[in-house]
Amino acid sequence: MVKTRFAPSPTGYLHIGGARTALFSWAFARKQGGKFVLRIEDTDLERSTQQSVQAILDGMAWLGLDYDEGPYYQMQRLDRYQEIAEQLLTQGLAYQCYASKEELDTLREQQRLAGLKPRYDGRWRDSRQTPPAGVKPVVRLKTPQEGYVVFDDLVKGKISVANHELDDLVLLRSDGTPTYNFGVVLDDLDMGITHVIRGDDHVNNTPRQINILKALGASIPQYAHVPMILGADGERLSKRHGAVSVMHYRDQGYLPEALINYLARLGWSHGDEEIFSREQLIEWFDLTAISRSPAKFNPEKLTWLNQHYLKTADDTRLVELVMPFLLERSYHLPAAENLLKIVNLLKDRVGTIEELADASAYFFRTIEPPEALRTQYFTAEIRPVLEYLVDRLAQIEWQRETIHREIKQTVSSHNLKFPSLAMPLRVMVTGETQTPAIDAVLELLGKEETLHRLRGRMEIFPG
């Protein structure tokens, strides 16, 4: 059975790159009818925090990346790492190294000055020296000194690395905690991981991990290393490109299905399909369709996708999502039925839930139009036309059709074109020039509020 995993370190939030790795691992497991495991690699005691663990769990939950096992925590498995390290020591496949940090720093500096690749020189590999008193050793793997590590990467193709290029890596630190390479190997082995899908910044770790697996006599999983994500400028993705927590996108008003759709298209494709559901992603997902080239993160494309999902989203759901943004702005909210209608009217015109809240502002409070708009539209010529319209609007039943009819009749009786009245009317009521159809806006605003705003604005007209 296929089994994949996502194994983040809780040293920060769940970022875009990590979320995409999780998505690819999840989608592959779901496509193959397998299992997806979440594992928290928390052995970096200085940088790991419970807050980061929670941020990862929250991000996975919001994206809907459900896992079949876990979360597992490495710090709860220390006995297992120490047990296997002892086994390798007993078999002569690992050894204790007492080299101090100062010694190793000096060695690296000497190698650097000589133009050599910095690497451990194996000084304790077959040493018969008496261990220095009071020094806690690390445990190192006896890496084979001949031959090659060869594996077929499911994205990059065949990769071959000479063993003499690899030094004797540390398995256990002196405090008994595992290094990344040792912990990840034992975790994948114990959890039955068949496919390791991860970023290609781990390619150099893979030969080392395979050597550990060979020392343990274990089967080798299949590896798929996914190229990194770059900014639109071709530079490594950073905060200035939008490489922030996935929860930041939630807080900005993006929908999880939009982010899932976008992340899936970052380095993977199914023909020319741009928009697809979670179910279609599972049906179509194939590791061979992952590009070998880095993907470029484009915030505008993400917003474009989000616009699509907003347009097709259920209005009741959008009301629930926009409510915190409205309350944050201290808006006086209308009845639920009207809020549903407002959302329905505006959702085609915005890119995020936050923009939806901003676009609806004039429904909840009076907005003073800028001086430039007042000068342009509040003219002496249009004032009598608006006064005529206000009188007529005060007498009608408040429905969109009757509102439209009165505006149209007023335009006709004064020999005007529709925009010459609609624009001043729009600015007077909303303070803006870009809104949905003015009759729809007035209907939702309500008769009392519309007439109140119009009469108030008449006071600042010239003449």
BALO-788344 format. One record per residue (C-alpha): y, x, z. Coordinates in steps of 0.5 Angstrom, whole numbers, plus 500, padded with zeros to 3 digits. Each point is the difference from the previous one (the first is absolute). Layout:
! residues N
<atom north="Y" east="X" up="Z"/>
...
***
This chain:
! residues 463
<atom north="500" east="500" up="500"/>
<atom north="507" east="502" up="498"/>
<atom north="504" east="502" up="506"/>
<atom north="507" east="503" up="500"/>
<atom north="505" east="501" up="505"/>
<atom north="508" east="501" up="502"/>
<atom north="501" east="505" up="505"/>
<atom north="508" east="501" up="502"/>
<atom north="502" east="505" up="505"/>
<atom north="505" east="496" up="505"/>
<atom north="506" east="504" up="499"/>
<atom north="504" east="495" up="497"/>
<atom north="501" east="494" up="497"/>
<atom north="495" east="497" up="494"/>
<atom north="504" east="503" up="494"/>
<atom north="499" east="498" up="493"/>
<atom north="496" east="506" up="498"/>
<atom north="495" east="498" up="506"/>
<atom north="500" east="493" up="498"/>
<atom north="498" east="501" up="493"/>
<atom north="494" east="504" up="502"/>
<atom north="498" east="495" up="505"/>
<atom north="501" east="495" up="494"/>
<atom north="496" east="504" up="495"/>
<atom north="494" east="501" up="505"/>
<atom north="500" east="493" up="502"/>
<atom north="500" east="497" up="493"/>
<atom north="494" east="505" up="498"/>
<atom north="496" east="497" up="506"/>
<atom north="502" east="493" up="499"/>
<atom north="498" east="501" up="492"/>
<atom north="493" east="503" up="502"/>
<atom north="498" east="495" up="505"/>
<atom north="501" east="506" up="505"/>
<atom north="503" east="501" up="507"/>
<atom north="507" east="503" up="502"/>
<atom north="501" east="504" up="506"/>
<atom north="507" east="501" up="504"/>
<atom north="500" east="507" up="504"/>
<atom north="506" east="503" up="504"/>
<atom north="500" east="507" up="500"/>
<atom north="503" east="501" up="506"/>
<atom north="498" east="507" up="502"/>
<atom north="508" east="503" up="499"/>
<atom north="501" east="499" up="507"/>
<atom north="507" east="502" up="500"/>
<atom north="502" east="496" up="494"/>
<atom north="496" east="494" up="501"/>
<atom north="503" east="494" up="503"/>
<atom north="498" east="493" up="502"/>
<atom north="506" east="497" up="496"/>
<atom north="497" east="503" up="494"/>
<atom north="493" east="497" up="501"/>
<atom north="503" east="493" up="501"/>
<atom north="505" east="501" up="493"/>
<atom north="494" east="502" up="496"/>
<atom north="496" east="494" up="503"/>
<atom north="506" east="495" up="499"/>
<atom north="501" east="503" up="493"/>
<atom north="493" east="499" up="498"/>
<atom north="500" east="493" up="503"/>
<atom north="506" east="498" up="496"/>
<atom north="497" east="503" up="493"/>
<atom north="494" east="496" up="502"/>
<atom north="495" east="506" up="499"/>
<atom north="495" east="498" up="505"/>
<atom north="495" east="505" up="502"/>
<atom north="492" east="499" up="501"/>
<atom north="500" east="505" up="506"/>
<atom north="505" east="503" up="505"/>
<atom north="505" east="502" up="501"/>
<atom north="496" east="506" up="503"/>
<atom north="504" east="506" up="504"/>
<atom north="498" east="507" up="499"/>
<atom north="502" east="501" up="507"/>
<atom north="494" east="496" up="503"/>
<atom north="495" east="504" up="496"/>
<atom north="502" east="507" up="503"/>
<atom north="493" east="501" up="503"/>
<atom north="497" east="499" up="493"/>
<atom north="504" east="505" up="497"/>
<atom north="498" east="505" up="505"/>
<atom north="493" east="498" up="500"/>
<atom north="500" east="502" up="493"/>
<atom north="504" east="506" up="501"/>
<atom north="495" east="503" up="505"/>
<atom north="494" east="498" up="495"/>
<atom north="503" east="504" up="494"/>
<atom north="501" east="506" up="505"/>
<atom north="493" east="500" up="502"/>
<atom north="498" east="500" up="493"/>
<atom north="504" east="506" up="499"/>
<atom north="504" east="496" up="495"/>
<atom north="507" east="500" up="504"/>
<atom north="502" east="505" up="505"/>
<atom north="505" east="501" up="505"/>
<atom north="507" east="504" up="499"/>
<atom north="504" east="503" up="505"/>
<atom north="506" east="502" up="496"/>
<atom north="507" east="498" up="503"/>
<atom north="505" east="497" up="496"/>
<atom north="504" east="506" up="500"/>
<atom north="495" east="504" up="497"/>
<atom north="499" east="495" up="495"/>
<atom north="508" east="500" up="499"/>
<atom north="500" east="507" up="499"/>
<atom north="494" east="500" up="495"/>
<atom north="503" east="495" up="496"/>
<atom north="507" east="504" up="499"/>
<atom north="496" east="506" up="498"/>
<atom north="496" east="496" up="495"/>
<atom north="507" east="497" up="497"/>
<atom north="503" east="507" up="500"/>
<atom north="494" east="503" up="496"/>
<atom north="501" east="494" up="495"/>
<atom north="493" east="497" up="503"/>
<atom north="499" east="493" up="501"/>
<atom north="500" east="499" up="507"/>
<atom north="493" east="498" up="503"/>
<atom north="496" east="501" up="506"/>
<atom north="496" east="507" up="499"/>
<atom north="494" east="498" up="504"/>
<atom north="501" east="505" up="506"/>
<atom north="495" east="496" up="505"/>
<atom north="495" east="498" up="494"/>
<atom north="495" east="505" up="502"/>
<atom north="503" east="503" up="506"/>
<atom north="497" east="503" up="506"/>
<atom north="506" east="501" up="504"/>
<atom north="500" east="498" up="507"/>
<atom north="505" east="494" up="500"/>
<atom north="506" east="501" up="503"/>
<atom north="501" east="497" up="507"/>
<atom north="503" east="493" up="501"/>
<atom north="501" east="499" up="493"/>
<atom north="497" east="493" up="497"/>
<atom north="497" east="501" up="493"/>
<atom north="501" east="496" up="494"/>
<atom north="494" east="498" up="496"/>
<atom north="499" east="502" up="493"/>
<atom north="496" east="498" up="494"/>
<atom north="496" east="506" up="497"/>
<atom north="502" east="498" up="493"/>
<atom north="495" east="503" up="495"/>
<atom north="503" east="506" up="496"/>
<atom north="497" east="499" up="494"/>
<atom north="499" east="495" up="495"/>
<atom north="505" east="494" up="498"/>
<atom north="501" east="493" up="503"/>
<atom north="500" east="495" up="494"/>
<atom north="501" east="493" up="500"/>
<atom north="502" east="494" up="495"/>
<atom north="506" east="497" up="502"/>
<atom north="500" east="493" up="498"/>
<atom north="508" east="501" up="498"/>
<atom north="501" east="507" up="498"/>
<atom north="493" east="502" up="497"/>
<atom north="496" east="506" up="502"/>
<atom north="503" east="505" up="505"/>
<atom north="497" east="506" up="502"/>
<atom north="502" east="505" up="505"/>
<atom north="497" east="507" up="502"/>
<atom north="498" east="501" up="507"/>
<atom north="503" east="507" up="500"/>
<atom north="507" east="496" up="500"/>
<atom north="498" east="496" up="506"/>
<atom north="501" east="503" up="507"/>
<atom north="496" east="498" up="506"/>
<atom north="504" east="494" up="502"/>
<atom north="501" east="498" up="507"/>
<atom north="495" east="494" up="502"/>
<atom north="502" east="499" up="508"/>
<atom north="507" east="502" up="503"/>
<atom north="500" east="504" up="506"/>
<atom north="501" east="493" up="504"/>
<atom north="494" east="497" up="497"/>
<atom north="503" east="496" up="495"/>
<atom north="498" east="500" up="493"/>
<atom north="504" east="502" up="494"/>
<atom north="502" east="495" up="495"/>
<atom north="494" east="503" up="495"/>
<atom north="495" east="500" up="505"/>
<atom north="501" east="493" up="503"/>
<atom north="501" east="497" up="493"/>
<atom north="493" east="502" up="498"/>
<atom north="496" east="498" up="506"/>
<atom north="504" east="493" up="500"/>
<atom north="498" east="499" up="493"/>
<atom north="493" east="502" up="501"/>
<atom north="499" east="496" up="506"/>
<atom north="503" east="494" up="497"/>
<atom north="496" east="500" up="494"/>
<atom north="506" east="501" up="495"/>
<atom north="498" east="500" up="493"/>
<atom north="507" east="501" up="497"/>
<atom north="506" east="504" up="502"/>
<atom north="506" east="498" up="497"/>
<atom north="506" east="503" up="502"/>
<atom north="507" east="504" up="498"/>
<atom north="499" east="506" up="495"/>
<atom north="503" east="504" up="506"/>
<atom north="493" east="501" up="503"/>
<atom north="497" east="503" up="494"/>
<atom north="500" east="507" up="503"/>
<atom north="497" east="497" up="506"/>
<atom north="494" east="497" up="496"/>
<atom north="496" east="507" up="499"/>
<atom north="501" east="501" up="507"/>
<atom north="497" east="493" up="502"/>
<atom north="494" east="501" up="495"/>
<atom north="498" east="507" up="503"/>
<atom north="500" east="496" up="507"/>
<atom north="496" east="495" up="498"/>
<atom north="495" east="505" up="497"/>
<atom north="500" east="503" up="506"/>
<atom north="498" east="494" up="503"/>
<atom north="494" east="498" up="495"/>
<atom north="504" east="494" up="498"/>
<atom north="501" east="496" up="494"/>
<atom north="507" east="501" up="496"/>
<atom north="504" east="494" up="499"/>
<atom north="504" east="499" up="494"/>
<atom north="507" east="502" up="500"/>
<atom north="506" east="497" up="496"/>
<atom north="507" east="503" up="501"/>
<atom north="506" east="496" up="498"/>
<atom north="506" east="503" up="497"/>
<atom north="506" east="500" up="504"/>
<atom north="506" east="495" up="500"/>
<atom north="506" east="503" up="497"/>
<atom north="507" east="498" up="500"/>
<atom north="504" east="497" up="494"/>
<atom north="503" east="507" up="499"/>
<atom north="493" east="503" up="500"/>
<atom north="501" east="503" up="507"/>
<atom north="495" east="499" up="506"/>
<atom north="501" east="493" up="503"/>
<atom north="505" east="500" up="506"/>
<atom north="504" east="495" up="504"/>
<atom north="505" east="500" up="495"/>
<atom north="495" east="498" up="494"/>
<atom north="498" east="494" up="505"/>
<atom north="494" east="504" up="503"/>
<atom north="501" east="496" up="507"/>
<atom north="495" east="496" up="504"/>
<atom north="497" east="494" up="496"/>
<atom north="503" east="496" up="506"/>
<atom north="507" east="502" up="498"/>
<atom north="498" east="496" up="493"/>
<atom north="498" east="494" up="504"/>
<atom north="507" east="500" up="504"/>
<atom north="504" east="501" up="494"/>
<atom north="496" east="493" up="497"/>
<atom north="495" east="502" up="496"/>
<atom north="493" east="497" up="499"/>
<atom north="494" east="503" up="502"/>
<atom north="497" east="498" up="493"/>
<atom north="505" east="503" up="496"/>
<atom north="500" east="507" up="504"/>
<atom north="492" east="499" up="499"/>
<atom north="501" east="499" up="492"/>
<atom north="505" east="506" up="500"/>
<atom north="496" east="505" up="504"/>
<atom north="494" east="498" up="495"/>
<atom north="504" east="502" up="494"/>
<atom north="502" east="506" up="503"/>
<atom north="495" east="505" up="496"/>
<atom north="495" east="495" up="499"/>
<atom north="500" east="495" up="494"/>
<atom north="496" east="494" up="497"/>
<atom north="502" east="500" up="492"/>
<atom north="507" east="498" up="500"/>
<atom north="500" east="495" up="506"/>
<atom north="506" east="500" up="504"/>
<atom north="499" east="494" up="505"/>
<atom north="493" east="499" up="503"/>
<atom north="498" east="496" up="506"/>
<atom north="496" east="504" up="506"/>
<atom north="493" east="496" up="497"/>
<atom north="502" east="503" up="493"/>
<atom north="501" east="507" up="503"/>
<atom north="493" east="500" up="503"/>
<atom north="497" east="498" up="494"/>
<atom north="503" east="505" up="496"/>
<atom north="500" east="506" up="504"/>
<atom north="497" east="506" up="498"/>
<atom north="501" east="507" up="502"/>
<atom north="500" east="503" up="493"/>
<atom north="506" east="496" up="498"/>
<atom north="504" east="504" up="505"/>
<atom north="505" east="505" up="497"/>
<atom north="499" east="507" up="501"/>
<atom north="508" east="501" up="499"/>
<atom north="505" east="499" up="506"/>
<atom north="502" east="493" up="500"/>
<atom north="508" east="498" up="501"/>
<atom north="503" east="495" up="505"/>
<atom north="505" east="496" up="497"/>
<atom north="503" east="495" up="505"/>
<atom north="503" east="496" up="495"/>
<atom north="493" east="498" up="497"/>
<atom north="498" east="498" up="507"/>
<atom north="506" east="495" up="501"/>
<atom north="498" east="498" up="493"/>
<atom north="493" east="498" up="502"/>
<atom north="503" east="497" up="507"/>
<atom north="504" east="495" up="496"/>
<atom north="494" east="498" up="496"/>
<atom north="496" east="499" up="506"/>
<atom north="506" east="496" up="503"/>
<atom north="501" east="495" up="495"/>
<atom north="493" east="498" up="500"/>
<atom north="499" east="500" up="508"/>
<atom north="500" east="494" up="504"/>
<atom north="506" east="497" up="502"/>
<atom north="498" east="499" up="507"/>
<atom north="497" east="507" up="501"/>
<atom north="507" east="503" up="498"/>
<atom north="504" east="496" up="505"/>
<atom north="496" east="503" up="505"/>
<atom north="501" east="507" up="497"/>
<atom north="508" east="499" up="499"/>
<atom north="501" east="496" up="507"/>
<atom north="500" east="507" up="504"/>
<atom north="505" east="503" up="495"/>
<atom north="504" east="493" up="501"/>
<atom north="500" east="500" up="507"/>
<atom north="502" east="508" up="501"/>
<atom north="506" east="498" up="496"/>
<atom north="502" east="494" up="505"/>
<atom north="500" east="495" up="495"/>
<atom north="500" east="492" up="502"/>
<atom north="494" east="498" up="496"/>
<atom north="499" east="493" up="497"/>
<atom north="494" east="496" up="501"/>
<atom north="493" east="502" up="497"/>
<atom north="500" east="496" up="494"/>
<atom north="507" east="503" up="498"/>
<atom north="498" east="507" up="501"/>
<atom north="494" east="499" up="496"/>
<atom north="504" east="497" up="494"/>
<atom north="505" east="506" up="501"/>
<atom north="494" east="505" up="500"/>
<atom north="498" east="497" up="493"/>
<atom north="506" east="500" up="497"/>
<atom north="502" east="507" up="501"/>
<atom north="493" east="504" up="500"/>
<atom north="500" east="501" up="493"/>
<atom north="507" east="504" up="500"/>
<atom north="498" east="505" up="506"/>
<atom north="496" east="506" up="500"/>
<atom north="498" east="500" up="508"/>
<atom north="500" east="495" up="506"/>
<atom north="506" east="504" up="502"/>
<atom north="504" east="499" up="494"/>
<atom north="497" east="492" up="501"/>
<atom north="504" east="500" up="506"/>
<atom north="506" east="503" up="498"/>
<atom north="500" east="496" up="494"/>
<atom north="500" east="493" up="504"/>
<atom north="506" east="502" up="504"/>
<atom north="505" east="495" up="498"/>
<atom north="495" east="495" up="502"/>
<atom north="501" east="501" up="507"/>
<atom north="507" east="503" up="501"/>
<atom north="506" east="499" up="496"/>
<atom north="502" east="506" up="496"/>
<atom north="507" east="502" up="498"/>
<atom north="500" east="502" up="493"/>
<atom north="504" east="507" up="498"/>
<atom north="507" east="500" up="498"/>
<atom north="498" east="502" up="493"/>
<atom north="496" east="494" up="499"/>
<atom north="505" east="495" up="504"/>
<atom north="506" east="503" up="495"/>
<atom north="495" east="499" up="494"/>
<atom north="497" east="493" up="501"/>
<atom north="505" east="496" up="505"/>
<atom north="506" east="499" up="495"/>
<atom north="505" east="495" up="500"/>
<atom north="497" east="497" up="494"/>
<atom north="493" east="499" up="503"/>
<atom north="502" east="497" up="506"/>
<atom north="502" east="493" up="498"/>
<atom north="493" east="500" up="496"/>
<atom north="496" east="502" up="507"/>
<atom north="504" east="494" up="504"/>
<atom north="498" east="495" up="495"/>
<atom north="493" east="503" up="501"/>
<atom north="500" east="500" up="507"/>
<atom north="502" east="492" up="500"/>
<atom north="494" east="498" up="496"/>
<atom north="495" east="504" up="504"/>
<atom north="502" east="497" up="506"/>
<atom north="498" east="493" up="497"/>
<atom north="493" east="502" up="497"/>
<atom north="493" east="500" up="503"/>
<atom north="499" east="507" up="501"/>
<atom north="494" east="502" up="495"/>
<atom north="500" east="506" up="495"/>
<atom north="500" east="495" up="494"/>
<atom north="506" east="496" up="503"/>
<atom north="504" east="507" up="501"/>
<atom north="499" east="502" up="493"/>
<atom north="502" east="494" up="497"/>
<atom north="507" east="500" up="504"/>
<atom north="501" east="507" up="498"/>
<atom north="498" east="499" up="493"/>
<atom north="505" east="494" up="500"/>
<atom north="506" east="504" up="503"/>
<atom north="499" east="505" up="495"/>
<atom north="500" east="495" up="494"/>
<atom north="506" east="496" up="503"/>
<atom north="504" east="506" up="500"/>
<atom north="498" east="503" up="494"/>
<atom north="497" east="506" up="503"/>
<atom north="494" east="505" up="499"/>
<atom north="494" east="499" up="505"/>
<atom north="501" east="507" up="503"/>
<atom north="508" east="500" up="501"/>
<atom north="498" east="495" up="505"/>
<atom north="494" east="502" up="503"/>
<atom north="502" east="507" up="501"/>
<atom north="506" east="498" up="505"/>
<atom north="495" east="495" up="503"/>
<atom north="495" east="505" up="501"/>
<atom north="505" east="505" up="503"/>
<atom north="503" east="495" up="505"/>
<atom north="494" east="498" up="503"/>
<atom north="495" east="507" up="500"/>
<atom north="505" east="505" up="499"/>
<atom north="496" east="503" up="495"/>
<atom north="500" east="500" up="492"/>
<atom north="492" east="500" up="499"/>
<atom north="496" east="495" up="503"/>
<atom north="495" east="495" up="498"/>
<atom north="503" east="493" up="496"/>
<atom north="506" east="498" up="504"/>
<atom north="497" east="493" up="500"/>
<atom north="494" east="502" up="504"/>
<atom north="504" east="504" up="504"/>
<atom north="504" east="495" up="502"/>
<atom north="494" east="495" up="501"/>
<atom north="497" east="505" up="505"/>
<atom north="507" east="501" up="504"/>
<atom north="501" east="493" up="501"/>
<atom north="505" east="495" up="499"/>
<atom north="504" east="501" up="506"/>
<atom north="500" east="508" up="500"/>
<atom north="502" east="500" up="493"/>
<atom north="506" east="495" up="500"/>
<atom north="502" east="504" up="507"/>
<atom north="500" east="507" up="496"/>
<atom north="503" east="497" up="494"/>
<atom north="506" east="497" up="504"/>
<atom north="501" east="506" up="504"/>
<atom north="501" east="504" up="494"/>
<atom north="505" east="496" up="497"/>
<atom north="505" east="502" up="505"/>
<atom north="500" east="507" up="497"/>
<atom north="501" east="498" up="493"/>
<atom north="507" east="502" up="497"/>
<atom north="505" east="494" up="499"/>
***
